Amino acid sequence: MPKWFAAAFVDRDHRLRNGWWVAAFMVLLAALLAPTIVLSAHLGREITIYEQALIIILATVAIQALRRRPVSEVTGRADVRWLTQFGLGAILGGLLMAAPALFLTLGGWVQWEIAPPNPSALGSAILLMAGVALAEELLFRGVLFQRLIDGIGLWPAQLVIGAFFVLTHLGNPGMEGATKIWAGVNIFAASVLFGMAYVRTRSLALPIGLHFTANVTQGVLLGFGVSGAAEPSLLVPVQAAGMDWLTGGAFGLEASLPGLIAVLVFAAVLSRSFPKGPSSLADPLVGRQAPSSKHPPKTPVR
């Protein structure tokens, strides 16, 4: 086999290139999703978020098995540290949505009413948010993101995944007119934020926690739309008319100016120790492996 041809598939260490792992992951997803779509259509039902999460989990496990790497390389090791990072993400996710809501309340652009209590509906909504956070973070910050980082660098990977994240939300309710622009920018920025949360910790615990409680706070607690979807809630926001660019309208805080500012501030905090240029998972700031004993680092001459 010519060297130039082999180089298109394997790197200098004779490992399959990251682009092919990305392609293999997408093919596996399609292979698992296609029969599920056909079966769901035959039964006259939609594919649930939990089924989507299961499909992504199966594709992730399969790819890691083919790579001969543990699934914990993608998700982070399941230990106390994982739970601690999830808890920190949960706190930050709540603050991420509470901050713009407080700003809108103090400015008089949003007033509040108490919704009729419905514990069963609220519990179902929270479980739905958990499924969404798990499925989306495993898809967008899992194998795809991590192989792209190793293949093309951190910030190119952020741009690719951010665009993909926005693309998957374009069909959501309310994605039209000026809201489409505001929501698109917000969703892209949120993708970058979640990506930073992964790179900072090399675990999905922090981004899952962030994503989960951001949605719960925005939708279940405060009653805003969640990417355009209305959810059962404890409170009902009464928004100023004609100010959707400021309040987010029916789409939610994800399409609001204060929401965008909050995401950018949180992203700036997480990015303080990041390299300025593109990097990979081998970068010292995102998890370089210890040098091999066969090639010890050189000691500078003093």
Stockholm file with secondary structure:
# STOCKHOLM 1.0

chainA/1-302         MPKWFAAAFVDRDHRLRNGWWVAAFMVLLAALLAPTIVLSAHLGREITIYEQALIIILATVAIQALRRRPVSEVTGRADVRWLTQFGLGAILGGLLMAAPALFLTLGGWVQWEIAPPNPSALGSAILLMAGVALAEELLFRGVLFQRLIDGIGLWPAQLVIGAFFVLTHLGNPGMEGATKIWAGVNIFAASVLFGMAYVRTRSLALPIGLHFTANVTQGVLLGFGVSGAAEPSLLVPVQAAGMDWLTGGAFGLEASLPGLIAVLVFAAVLSRSFPKGPSSLADPLVGRQAPSSKHPPKTPVR
#=GR chainA/1-302 SS CCHHHHHTTBCTTSCBCHHHHHHHHHHHHHHHHHHHHHHHHHHTCCCCHHHHHHHHHHHHHHHHHHHTCCTHHHHCCCSHHHHHHHHHHHHHHHHHHHHHHHHHHHTTSEEEEECCCCHHHHHHHHHHHHHHHHHHHHHHSSHHHHHHHHHHCHHHHHHHHHHHHHHTTTTSTTCCHHHHHHHHHHHHHHHHHHHHHHHHHTSSHHHHHHHHHHHIIIIIITCCCBTTBCCCCSEEEEECTTCHHHHCGGGCGGGSHHHHHHHHHHHHHHTTTSCSSCCCTTSGGGCCCCCCTTSCCCCCCC
#=GC SS_cons         CCHHHHHTTBCTTSCBCHHHHHHHHHHHHHHHHHHHHHHHHHHTCCCCHHHHHHHHHHHHHHHHHHHTCCTHHHHCCCSHHHHHHHHHHHHHHHHHHHHHHHHHHHTTSEEEEECCCCHHHHHHHHHHHHHHHHHHHHHHSSHHHHHHHHHHCHHHHHHHHHHHHHHTTTTSTTCCHHHHHHHHHHHHHHHHHHHHHHHHHTSSHHHHHHHHHHHIIIIIITCCCBTTBCCCCSEEEEECTTCHHHHCGGGCGGGSHHHHHHHHHHHHHHTTTSCSSCCCTTSGGGCCCCCCTTSCCCCCCC
//
